[in-house]
Amino acid sequence: METDRDTGSLHTNPSFHSERTRGAGLRVLVIIQQVFMALFLAGVFTAMPCRSEPVKVPDEIIYKPSPVPDRIILTPVGDPSRMMAVTWRSDTSAPQGYAQIARAEHGPGFVSKALQIPSATTSLSTETGAAIYHSVIFTDLLPETGYVYRVGDGLNWSEWFPVQNSSDQSAPFSFIYLGDSQNDIRSLWSRVIRLAFSKAPEARFLLHAGDLVNNWWRDVEWGQWFSAGAWLNGSFPSVVTPGNHEYYRNEGSEASLLTPHWRAQFTLPLNGPPDLEETAYYFDYQGVRIISLDSNRLLRRQAEWLSTVLADNPARWTLVTFHHPIFPSSSNRDYPALRERWLPVLNNYKVDLVLQGHEHCYSRSGQQICQNVAGGTTVQCATSGTVYVTSISGPKMYDLHRMDWMVRAAEDTQLFQIIRIDGNTLSYQAFTAAGDLYDRFDLVKPPDGKPNQLISYPPVMPERLRHPEALIGIW
């Protein structure tokens, strides 16, 4: 071995080093082979599994908040042609959030033009951890214009979501109506909302008629609900009305209290009666007035408010949604207080369509037949023209007692509905979770102000009833 006097570096004979290393490596390899063979012959390796058993990941881990935004949802908040609201969740590592929005462009150049808006925030601690809910209201939008937006903390951003606000004129559109999701949301409801959108990709919003979850306090159930809708929630507004499973009562109290998740997660219009903020509200969408009522409490107060909203109503069509049904689907489930308080108002102002949930079955009303139309179609009319629908999109099922007010009914069937409004015609289609058409009708609004014509189409499949012969109720 020689030493470089200038640098102090060491030089070795390369061939000598290579031969010594090769020889040592061969001896080590032989020893390893001998040890392995000895262990194999002793049966040590034969008992080892090919891989470890799978481990169930707790829901509290799956739906735990993080710095990355999740539970992103659009909601109506005012004039949908010029405003929209977005709400999302993060952990507490960055308490301030932001939304960025820009006009949609053909390429990525919009990013540098995006307007950044700080969020309003509220905190909520649950079994999944402490979280911050952020909300931003986009204003001064141009009617019927495409936008893109994203949300985050300035470093951790969501993807860009494409959205389009409504026209400021009456114009055709469609939307998706869903009854209770409530149970087995991730495993058995997610397919329904996704199939609904695949059937109606042109839908402008989704309407949920209450009981979104089963247990109001379980954040993991809310996590499943948001996960099921996934990116749809971020690109298409959700119209939500509360069910009884979004309410609770403290021990010793008769007062119903709204889950704190509701107002943290949903930013909705504040034009309802006092003490019913973001549960009773309305907005107008391209010639249609859409009204949410809270059927859990303060019914008289809402009846007075509803009369005011309907008396000053410029829209051609009026749709009302609430959770508990006006007419029962079973002899042991009835809500006479709703009929007493709300039915006179709905009839007086000739509301066109009422969308409900709660019954965990399907029923749809009709009126007296006025005339027959060739091909088996019937045209029906009534003094008010109101059609009442109760539907279920989740897997929890109740029995149904066939009553004479029902034109169409179903048990043990998950459904979604696609409703389209075009001028003087409202078209309604109900599909099963297998994608088959189950019910269909049109409402036609005469130009002279007379009651709507209800056009029911012949069913393409038999009614799905456990006891189809059981007609036990008359209304």
C-alpha positions in Angstrom: 0.0 0.0 0.0 1.3 3.5 -1.0 0.4 6.9 0.5 0.1 10.0 -1.7 2.2 12.6 0.0 0.3 15.6 -1.4 -3.2 14.5 -0.5 -2.9 11.8 2.1 -5.2 9.6 0.1 -4.8 5.8 0.0 -4.3 3.6 -3.0 -4.6 -0.2 -3.0 -3.8 -2.9 -5.5 -7.1 -3.3 -7.4 -6.5 -6.9 -8.5 -5.5 -8.0 -5.0 -8.6 -6.4 -3.5 -11.0 -7.9 -6.0 -9.7 -11.5 -5.5 -10.0 -11.2 -1.7 -13.5 -9.8 -1.9 -14.7 -12.5 -4.3 -13.3 -15.3 -2.2 -14.9 -14.0 1.0 -18.3 -13.6 -0.8 -18.3 -17.2 -2.0 -17.6 -18.5 1.5 -20.5 -16.4 2.9 -22.9 -17.6 0.2 -22.1 -21.2 0.9 -22.7 -20.8 4.6 -26.1 -19.1 4.0 -27.2 -21.9 1.7 -26.2 -24.5 4.3 -28.2 -22.7 7.0 -31.2 -22.3 4.8 -31.3 -26.0 3.9 -30.9 -27.1 7.5 -33.9 -24.9 8.5 -36.0 -26.1 5.6 -35.4 -29.7 6.4 -36.3 -29.0 10.0 -39.7 -27.7 8.8 -39.2 -24.1 10.0 -40.3 -22.4 6.7 -43.2 -24.7 5.9 -45.3 -23.2 8.7 -44.9 -19.6 7.5 -47.9 -18.1 5.6 -47.5 -16.5 2.2 -48.8 -13.1 3.5 -50.3 -11.7 6.6 -54.1 -11.7 7.2 -56.0 -8.5 6.2 -56.7 -6.0 9.0 -60.0 -4.0 9.1 -59.2 -0.3 9.1 -61.4 1.5 11.7 -63.9 4.0 10.3 -62.5 6.5 12.7 -59.2 6.3 10.8 -60.8 6.3 7.3 -62.9 9.4 8.0 -60.3 11.3 10.1 -59.8 14.9 9.1 -56.5 15.9 7.6 -54.9 19.1 6.2 -56.2 18.0 2.8 -59.8 19.4 2.2 -62.6 16.8 2.1 -66.4 16.8 2.3 -66.6 19.4 -0.4 -70.2 20.3 -1.2 -72.0 23.0 -3.2 -75.3 24.3 -2.0 -77.8 26.9 -3.2 -77.6 30.1 -1.1 -79.5 32.8 -2.9 -80.0 33.6 -6.6 -78.4 30.6 -8.2 -77.7 32.5 -11.4 -75.3 34.8 -9.5 -74.4 33.0 -6.3 -73.3 29.6 -5.0 -71.9 28.4 -1.7 -69.2 25.8 -1.0 -68.4 24.1 2.3 -65.6 21.8 3.2 -63.7 20.2 6.1 -60.1 20.1 7.3 -58.2 19.3 10.4 -57.1 22.1 12.8 -53.5 22.4 11.5 -54.4 25.4 9.3 -57.4 27.3 10.8 -57.8 29.6 7.8 -59.1 28.3 4.5 -59.5 29.8 1.1 -61.5 29.2 -2.1 -60.3 30.1 -5.5 -62.6 30.6 -8.4 -62.1 31.5 -12.1 -64.0 31.5 -15.4 -63.6 28.1 -17.1 -61.2 28.2 -20.1 -60.1 25.8 -22.8 -56.6 25.4 -21.2 -54.9 25.8 -17.8 -54.4 29.5 -18.1 -57.3 30.2 -15.7 -55.2 29.3 -12.7 -53.3 32.5 -12.7 -56.5 34.5 -13.0 -58.3 32.9 -10.0 -59.9 35.1 -7.4 -59.0 33.9 -3.8 -61.6 34.3 -1.0 -61.0 33.6 2.7 -63.4 31.2 4.3 -65.7 31.6 7.3 -65.1 28.8 9.8 -66.7 26.8 12.6 -65.2 24.0 14.7 -66.6 20.6 15.5 -65.1 17.8 17.5 -66.3 14.2 17.0 -65.1 10.6 17.3 -62.9 11.1 14.3 -61.1 14.1 15.8 -61.3 17.9 15.9 -62.2 19.5 12.6 -62.7 22.9 11.1 -65.6 23.4 8.6 -65.0 26.2 6.1 -67.6 28.0 3.9 -67.3 30.5 1.1 -70.2 32.2 -0.8 -69.3 33.0 -4.4 -71.1 36.2 -5.6 -71.3 38.4 -8.6 -71.3 35.4 -11.0 -72.5 35.7 -14.6 -75.7 33.7 -15.4 -75.3 30.4 -17.1 -71.6 30.5 -17.1 -69.0 27.8 -16.5 -66.6 28.3 -13.6 -63.9 26.2 -11.9 -63.0 26.4 -8.2 -60.8 24.7 -5.6 -60.5 25.0 -1.8 -57.6 24.6 0.6 -55.3 26.3 3.1 -53.0 27.9 0.6 -50.7 24.9 0.3 -53.0 21.8 0.5 -55.5 22.2 -2.3 -58.4 20.2 -3.6 -58.7 19.5 -7.3 -60.4 22.0 -9.5 -64.2 21.4 -9.7 -66.1 22.5 -12.8 -69.5 24.1 -12.1 -72.1 26.0 -14.0 -74.6 28.4 -12.4 -78.2 28.7 -13.6 -79.7 31.0 -16.1 -81.6 34.1 -14.9 -84.5 33.2 -17.2 -87.0 30.3 -17.3 -85.2 27.5 -19.1 -85.4 23.7 -19.3 -83.4 21.7 -16.7 -83.5 18.4 -14.8 -82.6 17.4 -11.3 -82.3 14.2 -9.2 -84.5 13.5 -6.2 -83.5 11.0 -3.5 -85.3 9.7 -0.5 -83.6 8.5 2.7 -80.0 7.2 2.3 -79.6 6.6 6.1 -78.2 3.0 6.5 -75.3 1.1 5.0 -74.5 4.3 3.1 -71.1 3.4 1.8 -71.8 -0.2 0.8 -75.4 -0.1 -0.4 -76.4 3.6 -1.1 -73.4 4.8 -3.0 -74.4 2.8 -6.1 -77.8 4.5 -6.2 -76.5 8.1 -6.3 -73.9 7.2 -8.8 -76.3 5.3 -11.1 -78.7 8.3 -10.8 -76.1 10.6 -12.2 -75.1 8.2 -15.0 -78.8 8.2 -16.0 -79.0 12.0 -15.8 -75.6 13.5 -16.4 -77.3 16.7 -17.4 -78.9 17.1 -14.0 -78.3 20.5 -12.4 -78.7 19.6 -8.8 -79.5 16.8 -6.4 -82.4 17.0 -3.8 -82.3 14.9 -0.6 -85.5 14.5 1.3 -84.1 13.9 4.8 -82.5 11.2 7.0 -79.2 11.4 5.2 -77.7 9.4 8.1 -79.0 7.0 10.8 -77.2 8.5 13.8 -76.9 12.2 13.8 -73.8 12.2 16.1 -71.7 9.7 14.2 -69.2 11.5 12.1 -68.3 8.3 10.3 -71.8 8.1 8.9 -71.5 11.6 7.6 -68.1 10.6 6.2 -69.8 7.8 4.3 -72.5 10.1 3.0 -70.0 12.5 1.6 -67.8 9.7 0.2 -70.8 8.2 -1.6 -71.5 11.4 -3.5 -67.7 12.1 -3.9 -67.0 14.6 -6.6 -70.7 15.0 -7.5 -71.2 17.0 -4.3 -68.5 19.4 -5.4 -69.8 20.0 -8.9 -73.5 19.9 -8.5 -75.4 21.7 -5.8 -77.2 19.6 -3.1 -80.7 20.7 -1.8 -81.1 19.1 1.6 -84.0 19.0 4.0 -83.6 17.5 7.5 -85.3 14.3 8.7 -85.9 13.0 12.2 -82.5 11.3 12.2 -80.9 14.7 11.9 -82.5 15.7 15.2 -82.1 14.6 18.8 -83.4 15.4 22.3 -81.5 16.0 25.5 -82.5 13.9 28.4 -85.4 15.4 30.2 -86.3 17.8 27.4 -89.1 17.7 24.8 -87.3 20.1 22.5 -85.9 18.7 19.3 -82.4 19.9 18.5 -80.7 19.9 15.1 -77.4 18.0 14.9 -74.5 20.4 14.9 -73.2 18.7 11.8 -76.1 20.3 9.8 -75.2 23.9 9.8 -71.4 23.2 9.9 -71.6 21.1 6.7 -74.3 22.9 4.7 -74.5 26.6 3.7 -78.1 27.2 2.8 -80.4 30.2 2.3 -81.3 32.2 5.4 -84.7 33.3 4.2 -86.8 31.0 6.4 -88.8 31.7 9.5 -87.1 32.4 12.8 -85.4 29.4 14.6 -85.5 27.3 11.4 -82.4 28.7 9.8 -81.0 26.5 6.9 -83.8 23.9 7.4 -86.8 25.9 6.0 -85.8 28.0 3.0 -86.5 28.6 -0.7 -84.8 29.6 -3.9 -85.9 30.1 -7.5 -84.3 28.1 -10.3 -85.0 28.9 -13.9 -88.7 29.4 -13.5 -89.2 27.0 -10.6 -89.7 27.9 -6.9 -88.2 25.2 -4.7 -89.1 25.2 -1.0 -87.7 23.2 1.9 -89.8 22.7 5.0 -88.7 21.2 8.3 -91.3 18.6 9.2 -89.8 17.9 12.6 -91.0 21.0 14.5 -92.7 24.4 14.5 -95.3 23.4 11.9 -97.7 26.3 12.5 -94.9 28.9 12.1 -93.9 27.3 8.8 -97.4 27.2 7.6 -97.7 31.0 8.0 -94.3 31.5 6.4 -95.2 29.1 3.5 -98.4 31.1 2.8 -96.3 34.2 2.4 -93.8 32.6 0.2 -96.5 31.1 -2.1 -98.6 34.2 -2.2 -95.7 36.2 -3.7 -94.5 33.6 -6.1 -93.5 34.6 -9.7 -92.4 31.1 -10.7 -94.4 29.0 -13.2 -93.8 25.8 -11.2 -93.6 25.2 -7.4 -92.0 22.2 -5.7 -92.0 21.6 -2.0 -89.8 19.0 -0.1 -89.9 17.8 3.5 -89.2 14.6 5.3 -92.4 13.2 6.9 -95.2 12.5 4.3 -98.6 14.2 4.2 -100.3 10.9 3.4 -99.2 7.7 5.2 -97.9 4.6 3.4 -98.9 2.4 6.3 -101.8 2.3 8.8 -99.3 2.5 11.7 -97.4 5.5 10.4 -99.4 8.7 10.2 -98.7 12.4 10.7 -102.1 14.1 11.0 -100.5 17.4 12.3 -98.9 17.8 8.9 -102.2 17.5 7.1 -103.8 19.9 9.5 -101.2 22.6 9.2 -99.8 22.3 5.7 -102.3 20.6 3.5 -104.7 23.5 3.3 -101.8 25.8 2.3 -100.5 23.4 -0.4 -103.9 23.0 -1.8 -104.8 26.7 -1.7 -101.8 27.7 -3.7 -101.9 24.7 -6.0 -98.4 23.5 -5.4 -97.4 21.2 -8.2 -95.2 18.5 -6.7 -94.4 17.5 -3.1 -91.2 15.3 -2.6 -91.0 13.4 0.7 -89.2 10.5 2.5 -89.3 8.7 5.9 -91.5 5.8 5.0 -88.8 3.5 3.5 -91.1 2.5 0.7 -92.4 4.1 -2.5 -95.8 5.7 -3.0 -97.1 8.2 -5.5 -100.5 9.9 -5.6 -102.9 10.7 -8.4 -106.3 12.2 -8.9 -109.6 11.2 -10.5 -109.3 10.1 -14.1 -110.9 12.6 -16.5 -110.3 10.9 -19.8 -108.5 8.0 -21.5 -105.8 8.4 -24.1 -105.0 5.9 -26.8 -102.3 3.4 -25.9 -103.3 2.9 -22.3 -102.2 6.3 -21.0 -104.6 8.1 -18.7 -105.1 11.8 -18.3 -106.0 12.8 -14.7 -107.1 16.1 -13.2 -107.9 17.5 -9.8 -108.9 20.7 -8.1 -105.3 21.4 -7.0 -103.2 19.3 -9.4 -100.7 18.5 -6.6 -98.8 15.2 -6.8 -97.3 13.7 -3.7 -94.4 11.3 -3.8 -92.7 9.4 -1.0 -89.4 7.6 -2.0 -86.5 5.7 -0.6 -83.0 5.4 -1.9 -81.2 3.6 0.9 -81.5 -0.1 1.8 -83.6 0.1 4.9 -87.2 -1.1 4.1 -90.6 -0.9 5.8 -93.9 -2.5 4.9 -96.4 -0.6 2.9 -100.2 -0.9 3.2 -101.8 -0.3 -0.2 -104.2 2.6 -0.1 -106.6 3.9 -2.7 -104.8 7.3 -3.0 -101.8 5.5 -4.4 -101.4 5.4 -8.1 -98.0 3.5 -7.9 -96.3 1.9 -4.9 -93.3 -0.3 -4.1 -91.7 -2.2 -1.2 -88.2 -3.6 -0.8 -87.0 -1.3 -3.7 -84.3 1.3 -3.7 -85.1 4.1 -6.2 -84.0 7.4 -7.6 -86.0 9.9 -9.5 -85.2 12.2 -12.4 -87.4 15.2 -12.8 -87.2 17.5 -15.9 -89.1 20.8 -16.3 -89.4 22.3 -19.8 -91.9 25.1 -20.3 -95.4 23.9 -19.4 -94.4 20.3 -18.9 -92.9 18.6 -15.8 -91.7 15.0 -16.6 -91.1 12.6 -13.8 -89.3 9.2 -13.9 -88.5 6.8 -11.1 -85.9 4.1 -11.5 -84.9 1.2 -9.4 -81.3 0.7 -8.2 -80.9 -1.8 -11.1 -81.6 1.1 -13.5 -85.1 -0.1 -14.6 -87.9 2.4 -15.1 -90.5 1.9 -12.4 -92.9 4.9 -12.5 -93.5 7.7 -15.0 -95.8 10.6 -15.3 -96.0 14.1 -16.8 -97.7 17.2 -15.4 -98.9 19.6 -18.0 -99.8 23.1 -17.0 -102.6 24.6 -19.0 -102.1 28.2 -20.2 -105.4 29.4 -18.8 -104.6 28.8 -15.1 -106.7 25.7 -14.7 -105.4 22.7 -12.6 -102.6 20.6 -14.1 -103.2 17.6 -16.2 -101.6 14.5 -14.7 -100.6 12.1 -17.5 -99.6 8.6 -16.1 -97.9 6.2 -18.4 -98.5 2.5 -18.4 -96.0 0.7 -16.1 -93.3 -1.4 -17.7 -92.9 -3.7 -14.7 -95.3 -5.1 -12.1 -95.6 -3.4 -8.7 -93.1 -4.7 -6.2 -95.4 -5.4 -3.3 -95.2 -8.1 -0.7 -99.0 -8.3 -0.6 -100.4 -6.6 -3.7 -104.0 -7.5 -2.9 -104.0 -5.6 0.4 -106.0 -2.4 0.0 -106.8 -1.4 3.5 -106.9 2.4 3.6 -109.1 5.1 2.1 -108.2 8.8 2.0 
